[in-house]
Amino acid sequence: MTVSGRSTHEVFNQSPPYVDVDLFGLDLPLQTAVAANGAASDAVALSAFGKHWGTAMMFDRARLANEHKPVLKAFDAQGFRQDFVEFHPSYQRFMTESIEAGMTAMTWNADGKRAEAPSEVARAVRYYMVAQIENGHMCPVTMTRAAIGALAANPALLSQVMPKIASRQYDPSFAPWTEKSGMTIGMGMTEKQGGTDVRANTTLAEPFGDDYLITGHKWFMSAPMCDAFLVLAQAQGGLTCFLMPRFTPDGALNELRFQRLKNKLGNASNASSEVEFDNAFAWRVGEEGKGVRTIIEMVQLTRLDCAISSAGMMRMALAQAISHTRHRTVFQRQLSDQPLMGTVLADLALESEAALAVTMRLCRSYDRASTDPHEAARARTLTPVVKYWVCKTAPGFVYEAMECLGGNGYVEDGVLARLYREAPVNAIWEGSGNVVCLDLLRALARDGEVAGAVLEALARQTFDLPGCAEAVKFVAQVLAGPSHEAHARAAVERLAQLAAVAALQESAPDVAAIFARARLENRCGRTYGALELDVNATKLLLERALPAT
Ligand SMILES: Cc1cc2nc3c(=O)[nH]c(=O)nc-3n(C[C@H](O)[C@H](O)[C@H](O)COP(=O)(O)OP(=O)(O)OC[C@H]3O[C@@H](n4cnc5c(N)ncnc54)[C@H](O)[C@@H]3O)c2cc1C
């Protein structure tokens, strides 16, 4: 730069952007988790996927999709309602790519039954990489794949929907789904008076021949351009699940009236609407009165995706922090080699690898659930536990990684600021923190023996690692104690960390020992970098996290 022919300054000691990176090849914890959970044979495809999603082009698309927020076009030029939401082309491109990659389809066979193992792990690894780049568009993607779980309660409807999901095509045209090459499905449960307590829903469903007309509202209904929504409403027999299409079977626009889009903290590329239904047409899914039981089949899967997404965001934040500190010099020394920064980075790497390992191990339980009752119990019991811990960990983790970049981390030119705003949402939706803890208590009350067997198996797997036996005792005591509800968070957090140790033992035993000592024996972790870590452990964790270039 010149001013009056003079250079004002030389630009140096700024780290290069962390772009054009292989999200799979540079991630040793991911590769070991993939191998430990049965998807090693997918490595070549995963590497191609990681290289593509790590290109500068994809980072830039994510920026564009989030800077240009969706816009509600409630009316057309003549004043007729159209209830249309317009998205930036970058968002549409992400939808196309994620759906083509199988993010909605690959865990299902054409008949809606579970696809063969390791489809859940193979999908999760891809999702983990996508989440590092752009999360907003994954809201409709995750709801679409999860909706199949609930639609199993209406086999006739499922058989019509499945070919549209199996096509792996994203068709953004605004037309009845029966005329489209692919479809997406959203979900409407939350009303003004309550999101957790959906039994308080006031939206009403009245019979209309074999089908229903629904009148009422939803206070949050994301991805309003989905082709249909699983909606809860009060029928004569009680709270019931319905599938509400955007167009009625005769091709008319269905009576969904979007009032406005939420002005959100993050999750900006995704639209979240407030909507009213005025005799909107819907098909029943499952029996009247069984709405919660029906839709919970969907919610288990969306909760799993929340954990994958948060683990992915943590990974991107970590990689940005390590890359930056390896290129930045302070006091004549590389920032990453400053002992205190090394401890912070290693601690972040430890948490990130644990979050990844426990999430991928949980996905393996889903893969095996149909043939192994213990794995089915593990999936049921640990999904809320892992969702709680990983999603709650992500915001603080991203904040700490942001600080590693100093002022540059706080500025919108980089990705940390966006990740920071995105991170809290996974803990709030699909069952907020307290709610998922209470879900574990409910599972214990319903089927204590099954959940007890899961804890026993974790105890057997971890008994010789520091702090694990005490953790097992603590969890069992709290959960059986008189004030178990008040202390559920303590038990759930410890249980998640125990499950993380067990998962790490299968993928990275060295890291399992470090994690057990730091989190279960010494209980360090509220502030990263405040743990005792020797030089060798620091080196091991950082070399695993991101190879030096
Ligand atoms: C960006 C975004 C998009 C969303 N999209 C959708 C969507 O597409 N479809 C949809 O249906 N919903 C959607 N939601 C809504 C979301 O699922 C709800 O906000 C969430 O379930 C919590 O419900 P609530 O907001 O009514 O809070 P409340 O139910 O009032 O809960 C408030 C707090 O109280 C806690 N709590 C509740 N019960 C108890 C208890 N017994 N003991 C202790 N603590 C308790 C909760 O954990 C929570 O922290 C979205 C939310 C956001 C932020």
The ligand as a Gaussian input file, in Angstrom:
#p B3LYP/6-31G(d) Opt

LIG

0 1
 C      -33.525000     -21.435000      15.889000
 C      -34.632000     -22.289000      16.408000
 C      -35.364000     -23.054000      15.537000
 C      -36.399000     -23.854000      16.001000
 N      -37.111000     -24.614000      15.115000
 C      -38.133000     -25.370000      15.560000
 C      -38.901000     -26.169000      14.671000
 O      -38.618000     -26.245000      13.473000
 N      -39.956000     -26.860000      15.160000
 C      -40.291000     -26.828000      16.468000
 O      -41.250000     -27.469000      16.857000
 N      -39.573000     -26.096000      17.360000
 C      -38.512000     -25.377000      16.934000
 N      -37.780000     -24.629000      17.819000
 C      -38.232000     -24.528000      19.185000
 C      -37.426000     -25.322000      20.193000
 O      -37.547000     -26.691000      19.973000
 C      -37.916000     -24.873000      21.573000
 O      -37.521000     -23.527000      21.753000
 C      -37.407000     -25.750000      22.683000
 O      -37.969000     -27.027000      22.610000
 C      -37.725000     -25.171000      24.068000
 O      -39.058000     -24.836000      24.172000
 P      -39.507000     -23.382000      24.659000
 O      -38.771000     -22.373000      23.838000
 O      -40.971000     -23.303000      24.647000
 O      -38.947000     -23.255000      26.118000
 P      -39.610000     -23.844000      27.466000
 O      -40.294000     -25.127000      27.171000
 O      -40.378000     -22.783000      28.117000
 O      -38.292000     -24.155000      28.313000
 C      -37.474000     -23.096000      28.860000
 C      -36.357000     -23.727000      29.652000
 O      -36.893000     -24.469000      30.735000
 C      -36.289000     -25.741000      30.808000
 N      -37.256000     -26.693000      31.342000
 C      -38.396000     -27.124000      30.778000
 N      -39.002000     -28.014000      31.565000
 C      -38.254000     -28.135000      32.677000
 C      -38.368000     -28.894000      33.896000
 N      -39.383000     -29.733000      34.108000
 N      -37.392000     -28.772000      34.826000
 C      -36.340000     -27.938000      34.622000
 N      -36.194000     -27.200000      33.521000
 C      -37.139000     -27.292000      32.555000
 C      -35.860000     -26.065000      29.394000
 O      -34.747000     -26.976000      29.389000
 C      -35.472000     -24.686000      28.870000
 O      -34.120000     -24.441000      29.156000
 C      -36.725000     -23.846000      17.386000
 C      -35.970000     -23.072000      18.265000
 C      -34.929000     -22.293000      17.794000
 C      -34.138000     -21.478000      18.760000

